[in-house]
Amino acid sequence: MWDWYEFPSIGRTDLRDLKKAGDEAFKAFSRAYGESLENFFQPLLSFLVWFEKLLINSPWPVVMAVIALLVWAGSRSWQLVLATLASLALIGYLGMWENTMYTLALVSVATLVCIVIGIPFGILMSKSDRMQAIVTPVLDFMQTVPAFVYLIPIILLLGLGKIPGLIAVCVYAIPPIVRLTNLGIRLVDKDVLEAADAFGASPRQKLWTVQMPLALPNIFAGVNQTIMMALAMVVVAALIGVRGLGMEVLKAVNNQYITLGFMNGLAIMAIAIVFDRTSQKFGKRLQKHSEIIHG
C-alpha cells in the first residue's frame, strides 16, 4: 500500500489546494457562461415542455390510439398492441396517467436527441480509426462514471429542472447508439463494398445506399438500448426536479410508501417492455428486409 511519504512532491496540502483551485475555476466558468448555456438549451426546453403539454392535454383516448398505432407500425403484433392498451388503461385507472406522460415525453425527447447526436458520431467513428480511438474512451467514461458525479457540474451550470435532467439522461443513454452505429457500418461485408466501388459509387453513395441500410438492424439495436438506459435514468432525473414516474418512486423511497413505489415502478417497467418489444420487432423486420434485398 502506498503512503503519502513515498511521494514527497505531492502532499495533502498540495492536493487540497489543487481541489480548491479546480472548484474555483469551475465556479468562475459557470458564472461567466452559465446564462449563455441556458440560452443555448432554451429551444430544447421549449420543445420538451410543448411535447409534455401535448401528451397531458390531449384526450386520453387519442393518446392511447396514437401509441397503439405506433406500436402496430413498429411491431405488426396485435398481441403487443392489446397489451399496450391494457397497460395504459391500468395506468390511467390507478391515477398515474399524468406522470406517465411526463416520463414518456422525457424518454422520447432524450431518445431523439441521442439519435440526432449519436448516429453522426457513430458514422464518423466507422470512417476513421483515429476518431474511434478518441471517442471510445469518452463513451467508456460516460457509461462507467456514476450519474451523480456528472450531475454535479450540470447542476452548477444549469441549476435544477428539466434540461439538467434531460442532459443527464442523454449522457448515460447515448453510448449504445454510437457504438452500435459504428459496429453496424464496420460489419458490412467487404464484397458488397467492392461491388459498389465497381459500379462507381462515391463514398457518400456507398454510405447512404449500401452501408446504412445494411447497418440498420444494429442501429435499431442501439436505439433499443438507448431507450432502456433512458428509462433507467428517470429516477435519477427526479432527484434534480424532473416530474414523472421517477419522482413518485423517489417520494415512495423517502416516505417508505411501498405500494406507491411498486405501482410506479411497474408503470416504468410496462413502458420499458412496450418500447423494448416494439423496437426489437422493428429491428428484426428491417433485418429480414435487408436480407431479402441484398441476399
C-alpha positions as CSV (number, residue, x, y, z in Angstrom):
1,M,0.0,0.0,0.0
2,W,1.3,3.4,-1.0
3,D,1.6,6.2,1.6
4,W,2.0,9.9,1.1
5,Y,5.5,10.0,2.4
6,E,6.6,7.9,-0.7
7,F,5.6,10.9,-2.9
8,P,7.4,13.9,-1.4
9,S,6.4,16.2,-4.3
10,I,2.7,15.6,-3.6
11,G,1.4,16.4,-0.2
12,R,-2.1,16.6,1.3
13,T,-1.9,20.4,1.3
14,D,-1.0,20.5,-2.4
15,L,-3.9,18.2,-3.2
16,R,-6.2,20.3,-1.1
17,D,-5.0,23.4,-2.9
18,L,-5.5,21.7,-6.3
19,K,-9.1,20.7,-5.4
20,K,-9.8,24.2,-4.3
21,A,-8.4,25.7,-7.5
22,G,-10.4,23.3,-9.6
23,D,-13.6,24.2,-7.8
24,E,-12.9,28.0,-8.1
25,A,-12.2,27.7,-11.8
26,F,-15.4,25.8,-12.4
27,K,-17.4,28.3,-10.4
28,A,-15.9,31.2,-12.4
29,F,-16.7,29.3,-15.6
30,S,-20.3,28.8,-14.5
31,R,-20.7,32.5,-13.6
32,A,-19.3,33.6,-17.0
33,Y,-21.0,31.1,-19.3
34,G,-24.0,29.7,-17.3
35,E,-26.5,32.1,-18.8
36,S,-25.2,31.5,-22.3
37,L,-25.6,27.8,-21.8
38,E,-29.1,28.2,-20.6
39,N,-30.0,30.3,-23.7
40,F,-28.4,27.6,-25.9
41,F,-30.6,24.9,-24.4
42,Q,-33.8,27.1,-24.4
43,P,-35.1,25.7,-27.7
44,L,-34.7,22.2,-26.4
45,L,-36.5,23.1,-23.2
46,S,-39.4,24.7,-25.2
47,F,-39.7,21.6,-27.3
48,L,-39.8,19.3,-24.2
49,V,-42.4,21.5,-22.5
50,W,-44.5,21.6,-25.6
51,F,-44.4,17.8,-26.0
52,E,-45.3,17.3,-22.4
53,K,-48.3,19.6,-22.7
54,L,-49.4,17.9,-25.9
55,L,-49.4,14.5,-24.2
56,I,-51.1,15.7,-21.0
57,N,-53.7,18.0,-22.5
58,S,-54.7,15.6,-25.3
59,P,-57.7,13.4,-24.6
60,W,-56.5,10.1,-23.2
61,P,-58.4,8.0,-25.9
62,V,-56.5,10.0,-28.6
63,V,-53.1,9.4,-26.9
64,M,-53.8,5.7,-26.5
65,A,-54.9,5.4,-30.1
66,V,-51.7,7.1,-31.4
67,I,-49.5,5.0,-29.2
68,A,-51.3,1.8,-30.3
69,L,-50.8,2.8,-34.0
70,L,-47.1,3.5,-33.4
71,V,-46.7,0.1,-31.7
72,W,-48.6,-1.6,-34.5
73,A,-46.4,0.2,-37.1
74,G,-43.2,-1.0,-35.4
75,S,-44.2,-4.5,-34.3
76,R,-47.1,-5.6,-36.5
77,S,-48.3,-7.5,-33.5
78,W,-51.9,-7.3,-32.3
79,Q,-50.9,-9.1,-29.1
80,L,-48.4,-6.3,-28.3
81,V,-50.9,-3.6,-29.2
82,L,-53.6,-5.1,-26.9
83,A,-51.0,-5.5,-24.1
84,T,-50.0,-1.8,-24.6
85,L,-53.6,-0.6,-24.4
86,A,-54.3,-2.7,-21.3
87,S,-51.2,-1.3,-19.6
88,L,-52.1,2.3,-20.4
89,A,-55.7,1.7,-19.3
90,L,-54.5,0.3,-16.0
91,I,-52.0,3.2,-15.5
92,G,-54.9,5.6,-16.1
93,Y,-57.2,3.7,-13.7
94,L,-54.5,3.8,-11.0
95,G,-54.1,7.6,-11.3
96,M,-50.6,7.6,-12.9
97,W,-51.6,8.9,-16.3
98,E,-50.1,12.4,-16.0
99,N,-46.8,11.2,-14.5
100,T,-46.6,8.6,-17.2
101,M,-47.0,11.2,-19.9
102,Y,-44.2,13.3,-18.3
103,T,-41.9,10.2,-18.4
104,L,-42.9,9.4,-22.0
105,A,-42.1,12.9,-23.0
106,L,-38.7,12.9,-21.3
107,V,-37.7,9.5,-22.7
108,S,-38.9,10.3,-26.2
109,V,-37.1,13.6,-26.4
110,A,-33.9,12.1,-24.9
111,T,-34.0,9.3,-27.4
112,L,-34.5,11.7,-30.3
113,V,-31.5,13.8,-29.0
114,C,-29.4,10.7,-28.7
115,I,-30.3,9.6,-32.2
116,V,-29.5,13.0,-33.7
117,I,-26.2,13.2,-32.0
118,G,-25.2,9.6,-31.7
119,I,-25.7,8.3,-35.3
120,P,-23.4,11.0,-36.9
121,F,-20.7,10.2,-34.3
122,G,-21.1,6.5,-35.0
123,I,-20.6,7.2,-38.7
124,L,-17.5,9.3,-38.1
125,M,-16.1,6.5,-35.9
126,S,-16.7,3.9,-38.6
127,K,-14.8,6.1,-41.1
128,S,-11.8,6.8,-39.0
129,D,-9.8,4.6,-36.6
130,R,-8.3,7.7,-35.1
131,M,-11.8,9.1,-34.4
132,Q,-12.8,5.7,-32.9
133,A,-9.7,5.8,-30.6
134,I,-10.7,9.3,-29.4
135,V,-14.4,8.7,-28.9
136,T,-14.3,5.2,-27.3
137,P,-12.7,6.4,-24.0
138,V,-15.2,9.2,-23.8
139,L,-18.0,6.6,-24.2
140,D,-16.4,4.4,-21.6
141,F,-16.3,7.4,-19.2
142,M,-20.0,8.2,-19.9
143,Q,-21.1,4.6,-19.2
144,T,-18.9,3.9,-16.2
145,V,-18.9,7.1,-14.1
146,P,-21.8,7.2,-11.7
147,A,-24.6,9.5,-12.8
148,F,-24.3,11.5,-9.6
149,V,-20.8,12.5,-10.5
150,Y,-21.6,14.3,-13.7
151,L,-24.8,15.6,-12.2
152,I,-22.6,18.0,-10.1
153,P,-21.3,20.1,-13.0
154,I,-24.6,20.0,-14.8
155,I,-26.5,21.3,-11.7
156,L,-23.8,24.0,-11.1
157,L,-24.1,25.2,-14.7
158,L,-27.8,24.9,-15.3
159,G,-29.4,24.5,-11.9
160,L,-32.3,22.2,-11.2
161,G,-35.1,21.4,-13.7
162,K,-35.9,19.7,-16.9
163,I,-32.9,20.4,-19.1
164,P,-30.3,19.2,-16.5
165,G,-32.3,16.1,-16.1
166,L,-32.6,15.6,-19.9
167,I,-28.8,16.1,-20.3
168,A,-28.1,13.6,-17.5
169,V,-30.3,11.1,-19.2
170,C,-28.7,11.7,-22.6
171,V,-25.1,11.4,-21.2
172,Y,-26.0,8.0,-19.8
173,A,-28.1,6.7,-22.7
174,I,-26.2,7.9,-25.8
175,P,-23.2,5.4,-25.8
176,P,-25.1,2.4,-27.1
177,I,-26.3,4.0,-30.3
178,V,-22.9,5.5,-31.0
179,R,-21.2,2.1,-30.5
180,L,-23.7,0.1,-32.4
181,T,-23.9,2.5,-35.4
182,N,-20.1,2.3,-35.6
183,L,-20.2,-1.5,-35.3
184,G,-23.0,-1.9,-37.8
185,I,-21.2,0.1,-40.5
186,R,-17.9,-1.7,-39.9
187,L,-19.6,-5.1,-40.2
188,V,-20.9,-4.5,-43.7
189,D,-19.4,-7.2,-46.0
190,K,-16.4,-6.0,-47.9
191,D,-17.5,-7.9,-51.0
192,V,-20.6,-5.7,-51.0
193,L,-18.5,-2.5,-50.8
194,E,-16.2,-3.8,-53.6
195,A,-19.3,-4.3,-55.7
196,A,-20.4,-0.8,-55.0
197,D,-16.9,0.5,-56.0
198,A,-17.1,-1.5,-59.2
199,F,-20.3,0.4,-60.1
200,G,-18.6,3.7,-59.5
201,A,-20.3,4.7,-56.3
202,S,-18.9,7.6,-54.4
203,P,-18.1,7.3,-50.6
204,R,-21.3,9.2,-49.8
205,Q,-23.4,7.0,-52.1
206,K,-21.8,3.9,-50.5
207,L,-22.6,5.2,-47.1
208,W,-26.3,6.0,-47.7
209,T,-27.3,3.4,-50.2
210,V,-25.2,0.4,-49.0
211,Q,-23.7,0.7,-45.6
212,M,-26.5,2.4,-43.7
213,P,-29.3,0.1,-45.0
214,L,-27.3,-2.9,-44.0
215,A,-26.4,-1.4,-40.7
216,L,-30.0,-0.5,-39.7
217,P,-30.6,-3.7,-37.6
218,N,-27.5,-2.8,-35.5
219,I,-28.5,0.8,-35.3
220,F,-32.0,0.0,-34.1
221,A,-30.5,-2.4,-31.5
222,G,-28.6,0.7,-30.4
223,V,-31.9,2.7,-30.3
224,N,-33.4,-0.1,-28.2
225,Q,-30.6,0.0,-25.7
226,T,-30.7,3.8,-25.6
227,I,-34.4,3.8,-24.7
228,M,-33.8,1.2,-22.0
229,M,-31.0,3.2,-20.5
230,A,-33.0,6.4,-20.7
231,L,-35.8,4.8,-18.7
232,A,-33.3,3.5,-16.2
233,M,-32.4,7.2,-15.5
234,V,-35.9,8.6,-14.8
235,V,-35.5,8.1,-11.0
236,V,-32.1,9.8,-11.1
237,A,-33.6,12.7,-13.1
238,A,-36.2,13.0,-10.5
239,L,-33.5,14.0,-8.0
240,I,-33.0,17.3,-9.8
241,G,-36.6,18.2,-10.2
242,V,-37.8,16.3,-13.3
243,R,-41.5,15.3,-13.0
244,G,-42.7,11.9,-13.8
245,L,-42.9,8.4,-12.5
246,G,-39.4,8.7,-11.2
247,M,-40.5,11.5,-8.9
248,E,-43.2,9.2,-7.4
249,V,-40.7,6.4,-6.9
250,L,-38.3,8.8,-5.1
251,K,-41.2,10.1,-3.0
252,A,-42.0,6.4,-2.1
253,V,-38.4,5.8,-1.1
254,N,-38.2,8.9,1.1
255,N,-41.5,8.2,2.8
256,Q,-41.5,4.4,2.8
257,Y,-44.6,4.1,0.7
258,I,-44.2,0.5,-0.5
259,T,-47.3,0.4,-2.6
260,L,-46.7,3.7,-4.3
261,G,-43.1,2.7,-5.2
262,F,-44.2,-0.7,-6.6
263,M,-47.1,0.9,-8.6
264,N,-44.9,3.5,-10.3
265,G,-42.0,1.0,-10.7
266,L,-44.3,-1.4,-12.5
267,A,-45.6,1.5,-14.7
268,I,-41.9,2.2,-15.7
269,M,-41.5,-1.5,-16.4
270,A,-44.6,-1.6,-18.6
271,I,-43.3,1.4,-20.7
272,A,-39.9,-0.3,-21.0
273,I,-41.4,-3.6,-22.2
274,V,-43.5,-1.8,-24.8
275,F,-40.6,0.2,-26.1
276,D,-38.3,-2.9,-26.0
277,R,-40.6,-5.3,-27.8
278,T,-41.6,-2.8,-30.4
279,S,-38.1,-1.7,-31.3
280,Q,-36.9,-5.3,-31.3
281,K,-39.6,-6.5,-33.6
282,F,-39.0,-3.5,-35.9
283,G,-35.3,-4.3,-36.0
284,K,-36.0,-7.9,-36.9
285,R,-38.3,-6.8,-39.7
286,L,-35.5,-4.4,-41.0
287,Q,-33.0,-7.3,-40.9
288,K,-35.3,-9.6,-42.9
289,H,-35.9,-6.8,-45.4
290,S,-32.3,-6.1,-45.9
291,E,-31.5,-9.9,-46.2
292,I,-34.1,-10.2,-49.0
293,I,-32.8,-7.1,-50.9
294,H,-29.1,-7.9,-50.5
295,G,-29.2,-11.7,-50.2
